Amino acid sequence: MLIKKPADIKSSEITTESLYRNRRQFLKAAAIATVASTAGLSIPMGSATPQNGPYDTDEEKSPYEDVTNFNNFYEFGTAKEQPAMYAHTLRPKPWKVEVDGLVKNAATWDLDDLLDGFTMEDRVYRMRCVEGWSMVIPWYGFPLADLIRKLEPEASARYIRMETLYDPEQMPGQTRSVLPWPYVEGLRMDEATNPLTLMAVGVYGKEGPNQNGAPIRLVTPWKYGFKGIKSIVKISFVDEEPSNTWKRQTPREYGFYANVNPNVDHPRWTQARERRLGEVFKRDTLMFNGYGEHVAKMYEGMDLRKYF
C-alpha cells in the first residue's frame, strides 16, 4: 500500500479546522480573543498555555500540520492521510456520553455537562505508534482521574472500558470490516487514574479537529498510539478486563496493556528504534516511551513480555 507522507499531502486535501464550540470553559478564552481583536492584535495558531507542568516533555513539538494530517483513525480510512480528508462527516456537536456499570453517577450525559467544572490544560506528550513512527503532541484536555472522581465508581470497579461512536453515515470507514466495530479500548483503574492519563478535547490549545478524535478522546503517553480511543460515546466501569479491539483483532500482535517496550519485538518488525515524524534518522525507543518514572511502579512484578 502506498502511504503518502505529510509533505506529499496537497493543501486542498487538508480538512478545515472545526469551528470552536461554545462551551463554558472557553468563555474566558473567547473574551481574551475579543480584547485582542479590538486592540488590533493577532493570536497565532498554536499559541497555547506555556508548558510548565510536571509531565510535559521539553522536546520540540511536532508541526500542527503533521499532528492533524497524519493520523490513525480507521473509522475514516486506513491510510494516514484519509482521516483529515474524510472526517468532516463527523458531527461532534451535540454529543452524548453514556456512563454505566459499577458507578454511582450512571447516566447518558451531554458532553458539556459531563465536562462542566474541569480546567483544560496543555500537556506536551511524546506519542509513539506501534509501526515505529512518533510525534510530540501538545494535547489539550484534563486528567481522566478528574472525570473518574466526578462519576464515583464503586470499589469493585477494577477497569474502565470505553467505546467509540458507531455510525457508518458519519464514519464511512465503518462500512468496511477492517476491524470489529464499534472500537473498544480499556485501562486498568490505576492506569486510568495515573496523572499522565488525559482526556483530550483538542490539540495546540484548540478544540478539534475531527481527525484527532473530536470531541473527546483518550491519551496515554507511555503506551502505543492505538491505546488512544477517539470520539468516545460510552464509558463503563467493570470488574473484568475489557476485550479491546486490537487484541480481539490480532491477539498475537496486540495485547491489552500496550506499554512501549523496546525489548519486545512486534511479530512483524522491531520495536527497538523509532522515527520521529519529519526526521530522517531513527532514534532508540525508550521504555514506557520515556515515562518510566511516572508509571513503572504499576507494573512491578509483571512479566512485560507476557503482559504486552
Salt bridges, closest charged atoms under 4 A:
GLU13 OE1 - LYS4 NZ 3.10
GLU59 OE2 - ARG126 NE 2.25
GLU59 OE1 - ARG276 NH1 2.90
GLU59 OE1 - ARG283 NH1 3.50
ASP100 OD2 - LYS234 NZ 3.41
ASP110 OD1 - LYS96 NZ 3.84
ASP112 OD1 - ARG23 NE 2.93
ASP112 OD2 - LYS93 NZ 3.64
ASP113 OD1 - ARG24 NH2 3.39
ASP116 OD1 - ARG24 NE 3.99
GLU121 OE1 - ARG123 NE 2.97
ASP146 OD1 - ARG149 NH2 2.35
GLU152 OE1 - LYS104 NZ 3.64
GLU163 OE1 - ARG161 NH1 2.94
GLU169 OE2 - ARG91 NH1 3.98
GLU185 OE2 - LYS227 NZ 2.69
ASP190 OD1 - ARG188 NE 2.80
GLU191 OE2 - LYS223 NZ 2.71
GLU207 OE2 - ARG21 NH2 3.20
GLU207 OE2 - ARG23 NH1 3.41
GLU241 OE2 - LYS247 NZ 3.18
GLU253 OE1 - HIS266 NE2 3.24
GLU253 OE1 - ARG268 NH2 2.87
GLU274 OE1 - ARG128 NE 3.01
GLU274 OE2 - ARG276 NH2 3.84
GLU279 OE1 - ARG283 NH2 2.82
ASP284 OD1 - ARG273 NH1 2.65
GLU293 OE2 - HIS294 NE2 3.91
